[in-house]
Amino acid sequence: MPGDKSISHRAVMLAALADGMSRIDGFLEGEDTRATAKIFGQMDVRIETPSPSTRIVHGVGVDGLKAPDGALDCGNSGTGMRLLAGLLAGQAFDSILTGDASLGKRPMRRVTEPLARMGARVETGSGGTPPLRIHGGQTLAGCAHVLEVASAQVKSALLLAGLYARGETSVVEPRPTRDYTERMLSAFGVEVAFSPGFARLRGGQRLRAKDIHVPADFSSAAFFLVAASIVPGSDLTLRQVGLNPRRTGLLHVLRHMGADIVEENASDCDGEPVADLRVRYAPLHGIEVPVALVPDMIDEFPALFVAATCADGPTVVQGASELRVKESDRIAAMAEGLRTLGVRVDEAPDGAVIHPGPLGGGTVESRDDHRIAMAFAVAAQRASGEVHIRDVANVATSFPGFDALARSAGCFLE
């Protein structure tokens, strides 16, 4: 599996802000993460690539970034843009964050409004979407944030801004989200208190350089977990996958559905739990997905929708309205595509009911969303006819080489 995208983003960001040189192994060679690395290069951070999936970052310290010459292009990455908004809000210089057409439609006020309460000046485009124009030279003040929507990206942006703020910055979430930023800040020497649904740090702290090994990406592994669970005779082992407890909701849901997934060779990787995952085919049954697990699997729902089509009985998803504002409206995209293949899906504003049924052939739209494209590549392995997936170039944003790896595991792809 490729390196974890979320951790790769954060590793480059914090290594750039650290005092000294950091080495990152297992870095995801995807378009999104490369865009983040390029952005820090534009701000005078020297980043070397001695070999694929390795970066050596010569940190400039929290106060060492330089004004970029031109806009900073985040590509397709909402993670990159939202985290950078917080980090750049505390700089002495102005900056502009842009992205591709898909990113240009994603909501940004959820991060710019709480940043404004800290004293930041960040302007959005019409409708609260990118580009983001960040005015430097502002004096930020730490404050207590109580978020209405659970979002690891918003929480992370506020903590990064908090590094540059006077006093303490704290974030309380309605439900716990991924704690990658908190764990990595701690690894780089920042005193940060955190527990599920809460994080707090004080401004003015410096970061110490550290070598980081990025575990395999659970969201990428999700497509192979589902594929092996639904294709009879399958037996796959996925090596050293990151199992952050705020990321593995799909693992618990698949097991509730009857999946045969075993953890082997468990260890700790720079504060992140990792293990090999062995998954073998097993009959699945439909369930009501526990709402408490939804924030821990928000990127894995396209894969879950495919698993649900092969289960015995309907699967009910609720509390997942965040899926409407990802790279695409993922509820609508999956429902439309599965209907094209002959499966009944009843949509709701915050979820869907997926009814099992035989998958046929047809042409489906990825809506320029990498996870939709990969989900239908998995669905095709159980289809009775050919499945044509449009706009698959976007897969390179998170999983370069997906097609070759899938073929090597036994998938039929052209």
N, C-alpha and C positions, 0 to 999 in steps of 0.2 A: 504494500500500500504506500502511496506517496505521503510525504510529511504533512502534519496537521497545518491547515491553512490559518486557523485562528492564532495558533502559537507562533507560526512563522511571521505573521504580521507584527505581533507584539515583540518578538525577539529582536527584530531589526529596529523597531522604534526605541526600545529601552536600551539596546546596545549602543545606538547612536547618541543617546543622552547620557551614557555612563562615562566615567573617567577611566580611560584606558582602552585596551584592545580586547574584543570578545570574538570568539569563534562559534559559529552556528553550524552544526551538522544536522543533516536531515531536513534542511530547508526545502520547502515546496517550490519546485521550479514551475509554478503556474503564472499565468498572466497577471493575476491580482497581486500576488506577493512580489513579483518582479516590479510591478508598478510602485509599490510602497518603497522598495529598495531604491528605485530610481529617484523617487521624490527626495529621499534623504541625501542622495548624491547631489541633487540640485541645491541643497542647503549646506553644501561644503563638507559633507561627511564622506570620508574615503571608505569605500566598500570593495573588497577584493573577492574574486571568485576563483580560488585555486583549483577547484574541481566541481563537477555538477553536484548540486544539493549542499554545497558548503559556501559559507560567507564568512569573511573576516572583516569585522566592523571596527574601525578606528574611532572610538567615541570622542565626542567634542565637549562632553559635559552638558548639564542642563541649561547652561547659559551660552553655549557655543555655536548654536545654529546660526547660519547666515541667511540674509534675504535672498530668495530665489530670483533668477532672471526669467520671469514668465510664470504662467499658470502651472499648477501642480495637478497632473492628470492621474486620477485614481482608477481609471479604467472602468471595470464593472464592479468594483469593490465597495459595498456599503460599509463594511467593517473598516476599511482603510479610511474612507472619508469621514465617518463619524468620530473615530478615534483621533484622527489628525485635527479635526475641528477643535477638540479639547486641548490637544497638545499645542497647537499653533495660537490658540486664544491668549496664551500667556507670553508670547514672543514680543520682541521690541519692533518687529517689522510687519508690514502688511503682507497678506498672501491670498491667493485665489485657488480654491479647490474645484476641479472639474471632473467629468467622467464621461462614459459613453452614453448612448441614447437610453439604454435601460436604466442606468444609475440616475440619469437626469430626471426620471419620473418618480424617484423614491422620496418619501417624506423626510425632511430634515429639521422641521421645527421642534420635534420631540427632543433634539439635542441642543438646538440653538437657543430655545427659550430658557431652559435651566442654566445654560452658560451665561445668558444675559443677566440672570439674578446674581451671578458672581462678579458682574462688571464687564463681561466680555461684550464686544461689538462684532456680531456676525450677521451679515445680510444674506438672505436667500433669494433665489429667483422667484418669479410669480408663482403663487400656490405653495410656497414653502419648500420648493425643490431646488436642487443644484442649478447653477454653480453657487458656491459659498464664498463670500468676500469677507475676509477676516481682517479687522483693523487691529494692528499691533500697538504696543505702547500703553495698553490699558492696565490699570491696577486692579488685580483680582482679589476678591475677598472670599475666604472659605465660608461655606454655609451648609446647613443641613437640608438635604434634598429628600423629599418623599415622593417617589415616582408613582404615577398612576398606572403606567404600563410597564410590565417587567421587560427589561431590555438590557442584555449584557453590554451592548454597544454604547448605549447612553450612559450606563453606570461607568464604563471604562473611560469614556470621554470626560466625565466629570472628575474622576480620580486623576487623570492626566493633567487636567486644568488645575486640580488641587495642588499638584507639585509646585505650581507657580503662584499660588494664592497665599495671602496672609491668613494665619490661623488654621483651623481644622476644616476639612471637607468631609462630610459623611453622606452616605446614600442608603436609603431604606427602600426596599422593593416590595411590591405586593406579593410576589412569589420569587423564590430563589432562582437566579440565573447563573450561567457559567462564570467561574471565578478565575479564569486564566490570567486576567490582568493582575488581580490581587496576589496570586501565587508567584507570578513572574516579578512583580515589583519587590516582593519579599526576597526572591532569589537574588535580585540585584542590590540588596542591602537596604531597601526602604522599609521603615517601620510602618506597617499597615495592619490594622486590626480588621479581621473579617470573619464572618460566620454566614451560614445560609441566609440570604436576603439582606445582608448588612455589610457595609465596608466603611472604614474611616482612616484618614491619614492627615498629617500636618504638612503644610507647605515648607519650602525651603530646604528640603532634604536633597542630598546628592546620591547618585547611583554609582556603584562599583562594578567595573567590568567583570563579566563572567562567561565561561564557556557553556553553551546550551546545546543539548541534543534534543531535537524535535521528534516526538513519537509519531507513529503512523496516524493518519487522520481517520477518526471514527466515522465521520460523515461519508468519506469515500468508501470505507469498509462496509457501510450500511447496504450498498447496492449488492455486494457479494454475499453478505449475510442473508439478504432476502432471496437472491438468486439460488443459493445452495439450499435454502429452506423449501423452495417451491418446485425445484426440478428433481424428479425422482432419481435416486442413485448418487446424488451429489455428496461429496466429502471434501471440504476445503479447510485449510488452516491458514489464517491471516496472521502474519508475524508482528508482534510488538505494537499492538494497536493501543492508542491512548484511551484510557477508561476513566477520564475525569467524571466524577459522579453527577456533575451538572450537564453532562453531554450525552449520557448513555440511556436516555429514556427509551429509545427504540429497542435496546437490548432487553429491557424488562418487559416491554410490550410484546415483543416476539416470543419471549419465554411464556408469558401469560397465554399466548395463542397456541402454545404447544411446541415451539421451535426447539430443536436439539442443538444448543450452543454451549460449549464448555470452555472455561478459561484455564489456560495452562501457562506455566513459566511466568507467573506474576512477579513484577519487580517495580521499583521506583525509578523514575527518570527525571532528575532535576525537580523533584516535588510533584510530578505527575504520575499517577498509577498507570502501568502498562501491563499487557499480557498478550499471549497468543490466543486467538479465538478459533476453535475448531467447530465447524458447523456442518451438520449432516441433514439430509432431507428428512422431514417429518410432516405428517398431516397437521394442518393448522385449523383452528376454529375461530370464528368471529367473536369479538369482545366489544364491550364499551371501554374505550381507551380512558384510563383514569385522568381526569383533568389535571391533577397534581403533576403528572409526568409530561404534560404538553410543553412547558418551557424548556425541558431537558431534551427535546427531540424536534425542535422547530424546523431544522434543516432536513430532517429525515422523513418527513411526512410523504413526499412523493414516493419514496421506496415503500413505506407502509401501505399506501393505497394499492400498490401492486400486490403485496403480500395478501391484502384483504380480498382481492379478487379470487384468490386461490384457496380461501378458507371455507370451512363448513359453517355457514351462517353469516349474517351481516355483521359488519364492523361499524361502530358508531364513534365519530370524532366530534368533540365539542370543545369550546374554549380556545380555538386556534385561529382567531381573527387575524393574528399577525401574519398568517400565510397569505392574506390578501394583498400585502404590501411588501413582499419580497421581490426578487428579481422579476417575477411576474406575479399575477394573482394565481398562486399555486393551487388553490382549491378549484377555481374555474378551469385552469389548464388541465389538471389531472382528470376532472370530471368530464370535460369535453373529449379528451383523448380516449378515456376508457369507454365512453359511450360509442365512439367511433369503432372501437374494437368489440362492441356488443355487450358491454357490461352496464348494468343499471347503477347509477349514482344519484342520490338525492342530495342536492346542495342545501346548506344552511348558511346564514351570515358568518358563523364562526366555526364551520366544520362541514361534515357530510356523513351520509350513511352509504357505505359501499356494500353492494349486494354481490355475493359471489356468482360466478358464471363462467362458461367457457369463453376464452379469448379468441377472437377471429383476427383476420388481417385488416389492413387499411392504412391510410396516411394520417399521421398525427402531427400537430404543431408543437414545437418545444417552446414557442413564444420567446425565443432568445434566452432561455433559462437553462443553464447547464444541468441542474438536478432533474428537471423535467425530461430532458433528452436522455440522461442515463437511466431514469426510471423506466421509460418506455423501451429502452434497449433490453432491460431485464424482463419486462412484460413479454417481449417478443419471444423469449425462450420458452414460453408456455402457449404461444399463439398457434392456431391451426393454419394460418396463412402468413404471407409476408407482411411485415410492419415497416412502413417507410416513415422515418422521422426527419422532419425538416429542421434546418438551422442547427446543426450539431457542432459547428466550429466553436461555439461558446463553452463546450466541455473543457477546453484548454485553460479556462480561467481557474479551475480548481483541480482538475484531474488529467493533466497531460499524459498521453499514453493509455488512456482508459480502454480504447478499442483493442490495442495489442494485448494488454493484460487480460481483458475479458476473453479474447479468443484463446489465449494460452490456457485459461481455466476451463475451456470447453464451450464457451458461448458461440453461437452462430451469428456473426456480424460481417457485413460487407461495407 
